[in-house]
Amino acid sequence: MTSSEQPRKKSRKGSVATAVVLVLIVLASIYYYSINQPKAELTPNVTVTLYAGEINTNLYGFGYSATSITSPGPTLTFKVGDVVEVTLHNAGTFPHSFEINTQNTTKGQVLFNSEINPGVYIQSGQTGSIVFKVTEAGDFYYLCPVPGHAELGMWGPVKITS
């Protein structure tokens, strides 16, 4: 190997390493922007306003006003394809929230990404909202995902037609 060939080999290794680093930077950038892009905005064609609260110390529920809270709550009816906005006002003294579930307990599966701020509950006097698209027909339940609240009656039926 001549002395003029050695720098050329080092130069090629350097070029390959630079190219690999650049490809990794581009791939990392694509990944970063793909997970941090705002989600497509859904425009609701159905809006529901519910109030959550305690009926007494052993019974919790939902209603269409702060004075009409019942257990079970009122029936919600949707069609597959509906884009629904649910606004929940906490008229009670304890934290509450909302989700649509396959069961009337938190042991079921949350449907349609319908839980308002998962794991963060709406405090007394506060309001939360969620927008989701209904993608499946059937008979389901909405409930309060705060542990123990569904078991205290904080649920209602959801009927979805095709």
C-alpha positions as MATLAB code, in Angstrom:
seq = 'MTSSEQPRKKSRKGSVATAVVLVLIVLASIYYYSINQPKAELTPNVTVTLYAGEINTNLYGFGYSATSITSPGPTLTFKVGDVVEVTLHNAGTFPHSFEINTQNTTKGQVLFNSEINPGVYIQSGQTGSIVFKVTEAGDFYYLCPVPGHAELGMWGPVKITS';
ca = [
       0.000    0.000    0.000;
       1.380    3.349   -0.984;
       1.226    6.357    1.225;
      -1.192    8.049   -1.170;
      -3.731    5.205   -0.710;
      -3.845    5.348    3.101;
      -5.501    8.753    3.413;
      -8.014    7.742    0.807;
      -9.096    4.698    2.878;
      -9.335    6.809    6.013;
     -11.311    9.365    4.060;
     -13.771    6.700    2.861;
     -14.219    5.385    6.417;
     -14.844    8.930    7.574;
     -17.369    9.484    4.775;
     -19.223    6.272    5.591;
     -19.346    7.153    9.298;
     -20.590   10.647    8.471;
     -23.261    9.225    6.162;
     -24.419    6.774    8.847;
     -24.642    9.575   11.427;
     -26.612   11.748    9.001;
     -29.042    8.906    8.220;
     -29.564    8.314   11.963;
     -30.228   12.020   12.524;
     -32.763   12.081    9.688;
     -34.526    8.941   10.988;
     -34.600   10.317   14.538;
     -36.049   13.603   13.241;
     -38.750   11.811   11.242;
     -39.676    9.729   14.295;
     -39.724   12.758   16.612;
     -41.971   14.783   14.317;
     -44.285   11.835   13.621;
     -45.045   11.310   17.336;
     -45.226   15.018   18.158;
     -47.513   16.133   15.353;
     -50.920   17.293   16.551;
     -53.595   14.665   16.049;
     -56.141   15.311   13.339;
     -58.898   17.430   14.806;
     -62.259   15.725   15.010;
     -65.316   17.915   14.489;
     -68.135   16.687   16.734;
     -71.574   16.111   15.243;
     -72.973   15.027   18.641;
     -72.475   16.860   21.936;
     -73.380   15.530   25.362;
     -73.203   17.468   28.617;
     -73.298   15.415   31.798;
     -73.062   16.184   35.489;
     -71.368   13.800   37.918;
     -71.878   13.610   41.640;
     -72.945   11.792   44.749;
     -76.629   11.063   45.361;
     -75.836   10.012   48.927;
     -72.859    8.455   50.723;
     -73.523    5.028   49.153;
     -74.758    5.990   45.681;
     -73.103    8.053   42.945;
     -74.398    8.891   39.480;
     -74.708   11.021   36.358;
     -77.386   13.353   35.045;
     -78.156   16.035   32.478;
     -78.108   18.673   35.248;
     -76.654   18.994   38.746;
     -80.134   18.410   40.199;
     -81.037   15.379   38.058;
     -78.203   12.971   38.934;
     -79.406    9.349   38.955;
     -77.986    5.858   39.166;
     -77.773    4.434   36.631;
     -77.349    7.616   34.614;
     -79.403    8.481   31.518;
     -79.008    6.342   28.389;
     -76.632    7.750   25.773;
     -77.449    6.841   22.158;
     -75.036    7.153   19.229;
     -74.517    5.816   15.701;
     -71.351    4.273   14.311;
     -69.414    7.116   12.684;
     -70.607    9.785   15.122;
     -67.929   12.116   16.407;
     -68.970   12.789   19.982;
     -67.923   15.498   22.387;
     -68.702   14.733   26.018;
     -68.374   17.499   28.582;
     -68.522   16.438   32.208;
     -69.188   18.879   35.055;
     -68.273   17.589   38.487;
     -71.154   18.704   40.704;
     -70.039   16.389   43.498;
     -67.579   16.683   46.341;
     -65.205   13.924   45.192;
     -63.135   13.665   41.968;
     -65.017   12.062   39.050;
     -64.474   11.380   35.344;
     -65.959    9.684   32.258;
     -65.238    6.810   29.890;
     -67.163    4.356   27.710;
     -66.461    0.771   28.719;
     -67.440   -2.762   27.717;
     -68.650   -3.369   31.294;
     -70.249   -1.291   34.019;
     -67.077   -1.699   36.073;
     -63.518   -0.571   35.424;
     -62.593   -4.228   34.804;
     -63.765   -3.917   31.188;
     -62.088   -2.307   28.205;
     -62.215    1.434   27.492;
     -63.717    2.004   24.023;
     -63.044    4.705   21.402;
     -60.320    6.427   23.499;
     -63.245    7.971   25.349;
     -61.690    8.494   28.785;
     -61.313   12.126   29.838;
     -57.666   12.702   30.843;
     -56.822    9.077   31.767;
     -55.602    8.828   35.349;
     -56.298   12.509   36.066;
     -59.714   13.019   37.582;
     -61.950   16.089   37.445;
     -62.017   17.845   40.796;
     -65.156   19.169   42.484;
     -66.519   22.189   40.623;
     -64.299   21.547   37.580;
     -65.150   20.480   34.018;
     -63.469   18.128   31.540;
     -64.148   17.161   27.920;
     -63.265   14.480   25.396;
     -63.903   14.123   21.659;
     -63.948   10.639   20.150;
     -65.255    8.770   17.119;
     -67.700    5.890   17.592;
     -66.452    2.902   15.583;
     -68.482   -0.061   16.821;
     -72.165   -0.874   17.330;
     -73.406   -2.522   20.498;
     -74.623   -2.062   24.036;
     -71.962   -0.642   26.325;
     -71.633    1.484   29.457;
     -70.288    4.853   30.420;
     -68.861    5.117   33.882;
     -66.652    6.995   36.279;
     -63.188    5.358   36.186;
     -62.258    6.558   39.688;
     -61.704    3.310   41.642;
     -64.897    2.178   43.389;
     -67.228    4.764   41.829;
     -68.795    2.504   39.167;
     -69.482   -0.017   41.913;
     -71.311    2.741   43.807;
     -73.680    3.157   40.828;
     -71.759    5.681   38.775;
     -72.513    4.271   35.338;
     -75.116    4.468   32.599;
     -76.039    2.559   29.424;
     -74.704    3.406   25.961;
     -76.598    2.155   22.888;
     -74.770    2.393   19.553;
     -76.503    1.534   16.282;
     -74.933    1.017   12.869;
];
